[in-house]
Amino acid sequence: MRDTIHLDPPKEIVCIECPNGCRILAEPSESGVRFSGYRCKRGLAYAEAELTRPMRTLTTSVRTVFADSPVVSVRTDGEIEKAMIRDVIDALGRIVVTRRIRIGDVVAENVCGSGVNIVCTSDRLVNAY
């Protein structure tokens, strides 16, 4: 986790908080960082968070023991730090689902100590397609 913002050169961030998709420019100033180009408070908060502690939702798949569905789709049930993505993917690579799970079932709890669970996003293990 980073607590400081370093801008050399200035950085442009495309906000994803609302449909506007504002292009927010973050530039150094005497008082710290100056943001321009955002149209709402959510955009400003997003840009600040993206520069100090970027968070992401991870979607991927994990292996199963079932020949009819060798993999099943999963996602985090919250956001994880962007810096943790590789560790989480590595941990999920060691998981093999051995029971017929459905949407919302927890595949891994508190993955990598993040406080976030990995949940199933498909019913393909209980409903044949």
C-alpha positions in Angstrom: 0.0 0.0 0.0 1.3 3.5 -0.9 0.4 6.5 1.1 2.1 9.2 -1.0 1.6 10.4 -4.5 4.5 10.9 -6.8 3.8 12.7 -10.1 6.7 12.9 -12.5 5.4 13.4 -15.1 1.8 14.5 -14.5 -0.7 11.6 -14.8 -4.0 11.3 -16.6 -6.6 9.0 -15.0 -9.8 8.0 -16.7 -12.5 7.9 -14.1 -14.8 4.8 -14.0 -17.1 5.9 -11.2 -20.0 7.1 -13.5 -20.8 7.1 -17.3 -19.0 10.5 -17.8 -15.6 8.8 -18.1 -13.8 12.0 -17.1 -10.2 12.4 -18.0 -8.7 13.7 -14.8 -5.2 15.2 -14.8 -3.1 15.0 -11.6 -0.3 17.5 -11.5 2.1 18.4 -8.7 1.5 21.8 -7.0 2.9 23.7 -4.0 0.2 22.3 -1.7 0.6 18.7 -3.0 -1.4 17.5 -5.9 -3.8 19.5 -8.1 -6.6 17.6 -9.9 -8.4 19.0 -12.9 -11.0 17.6 -15.4 -13.3 15.9 -13.0 -17.0 16.7 -13.1 -18.2 15.3 -9.7 -16.9 14.6 -6.2 -16.7 10.9 -6.9 -14.3 11.6 -9.7 -12.0 13.5 -7.4 -12.1 10.7 -4.8 -11.5 8.1 -7.5 -8.4 9.9 -8.8 -7.0 10.3 -5.3 -7.5 6.7 -4.5 -6.1 5.5 -7.8 -2.9 7.4 -7.1 -2.5 6.3 -3.5 -4.1 2.9 -3.2 -5.5 1.5 -6.4 -8.1 -1.2 -5.9 -9.5 -3.8 -8.3 -12.2 -6.5 -8.6 -10.6 -9.7 -10.0 -12.5 -12.1 -12.3 -10.9 -15.3 -13.4 -11.5 -19.0 -13.3 -10.4 -22.0 -11.2 -10.0 -25.6 -12.0 -12.5 -28.3 -11.1 -12.4 -32.1 -10.9 -15.4 -32.4 -13.3 -14.8 -33.5 -16.9 -18.0 -31.8 -18.1 -16.7 -28.4 -16.7 -12.9 -28.4 -16.2 -13.0 -24.8 -15.0 -15.6 -22.5 -13.3 -15.7 -18.7 -13.3 -15.1 -16.8 -10.1 -14.6 -13.3 -8.8 -13.7 -11.4 -5.7 -16.7 -10.3 -3.6 -15.0 -7.0 -3.0 -12.0 -5.0 -4.1 -8.4 -6.0 -3.5 -5.3 -3.8 -3.7 -3.9 -3.8 -7.3 -0.5 -4.8 -5.9 -2.1 -8.1 -4.5 -3.5 -9.3 -7.9 -0.5 -11.5 -8.7 -0.5 -13.1 -5.2 -4.3 -13.8 -5.5 -4.0 -15.3 -9.0 -1.1 -17.6 -7.7 -3.3 -18.7 -4.8 -6.2 -19.4 -7.1 -4.0 -21.5 -9.3 -3.6 -23.9 -6.4 -7.3 -24.3 -5.9 -9.3 -27.2 -7.4 -13.1 -27.2 -6.9 -14.2 -30.7 -5.8 -17.9 -30.2 -5.2 -20.8 -28.9 -7.4 -21.0 -25.3 -6.5 -23.3 -22.5 -7.8 -23.4 -18.8 -8.1 -22.5 -17.0 -4.9 -20.8 -20.1 -3.2 -17.5 -19.2 -1.6 -14.5 -20.9 -3.2 -11.9 -19.3 -1.0 -12.3 -17.2 2.2 -10.1 -14.2 3.0 -7.9 -14.9 0.0 -4.3 -13.9 0.8 -5.4 -12.2 4.0 -7.2 -9.5 2.0 -10.5 -9.8 3.8 -12.1 -10.6 0.5 -13.7 -13.9 -0.5 -13.6 -15.6 -3.9 -17.1 -16.5 -5.1 -18.5 -18.6 -7.9 -20.2 -16.7 -10.7 -21.6 -19.6 -12.7 -24.1 -22.4 -12.3 -22.4 -24.6 -14.9 -21.4 -27.2 -12.3 -25.1 -27.8 -11.3 -26.8 -27.0 -14.6 -25.6 -28.6 -17.8 -25.4 -26.2 -20.7 
